[in-house]
Amino acid sequence: MKKNILFLVLLTGIFTACEKDDFCIENPVTSRLIIDFYDDTNRETLKNVQRFSIIAEGKTDSLFVNTTSNSIAIPLNSLTQETRYTLKKNDENGAEVDDKIATFTIQYDTEEEFVSRSCGFKVIFNNLEFSSNTNSWITDFTPTTIINLDDQSAAHVQIFH
Amino acid sequence: MYKYFISICLLFVFAENFSQEQKKDNIIPQEKDTVVYKTNYGLRLGMDISRPIFSSLYSNYNGLEIVADYRIKKNVYIAAEIGFEEKTSIEDYSNSTSKGNYIRLGLNYNAYDNWLDMNNEIFVGYRYGFSLFNQTLNNYTTNVSDMENGSYFPAVLNTVGQASTSLNTHWSEFMIGIKAETLHNLFIGFSFSYKILMSVKDPENFMTLFSPGFNRIFESNTGFGINYTISYLIPFSKK
């Protein structure tokens, strides 16, 4: 009987030792770039982008499709030194001829940093430089560079349109 | 009659109480038992048999542990464990192998009153543990996904093999366990231990996920362990 109890305790030890006990609760682990959209003339006020879609170069699926928003969080590609997004807005009635296209390019260096057992490694983006194509619906943006991207508490870039 | 039903019940309760009272003046004083049962003192050597079992059950674990204790007083034992462990920790975003040796040193106190010349134990113990090991980060993927978009951009599996040598941990350990003499001088024991990490030397830009002797290091710097031992007592003297 005593041995049976010992065996049971041993078995319990085996099975409980394998239970997963921690989950990564940070979201996201790797910071995304937060962009706020402001009004071009009245530069203190946020302005919604109508029927907004965004897609990264080389991707076939969009991050946002036909949404109305004044703030977006977009991931950067950690495997390259540059991520180029194509942004579409449509202020008119949604007809395809009225689509306005702009590209927004982010260049950076990457650095990997360990977070925790369950979350693994995150990517910190350093020396970010922003640029957009001329003659697009993006009239202006600020700042043009940031030193690193490693938090999600505030917007990183303001785009005026 | 029914009006006094409860009162009558109470009367019986009191009556019973009186009947339980003992007369104290007729207890005969007994003579003290002078027979002393002697038990063996000596060095007890053995091994942990759970570790070879785990080694055969799990492909990511290898381990061996030698246990020893020496009885210094009726209820007090000096105890030590020396072992080797290798474990691959497979996590969601990393795969790493820890490999090294450890020693645990301390005391066991037997809280069990044995009958006659029996020599069983229900013990509590304390250990100081020290481990010296290497940890290799076999591969990892960066965590670039998020809940809203999933993995929009891919993450590659990095198979760099970062090896970190001469890492160490120090810890304190509280044990509770039993030992039973199943055959003459042959003991089977089981114990459970709770470990508190005192210091750890982590690899650069990574952490120690598993330390030999300590097992998995939990977020709160604590750990758990079990021992299932077979040991043989080499008797030196009988006291």
Interface residues (C-beta under 8 A of the other chain):
Chain A: K2 K3 L6 V9 L10 G13 I14 A17 D21 D22 C24 N27 P28 V29 T30 R32 A56 K59 D61 L63 A73 P75 L76 N77 S78 L79 T83 E112 E113 F114 V115 S116 R117 S118 C119 G120 F121 K122 V123
Chain B: S50 F54 L57 S89 E91 D92 Y93 S94 Y140 T141 T142 N143 V144 S145 D146 M147 E148 N149 Y152 F153 P154 A155 V156 A180 I188 F190 F192 N205 F206 M207 L209 N215 R216 F218 E219 F224 I226 Y228
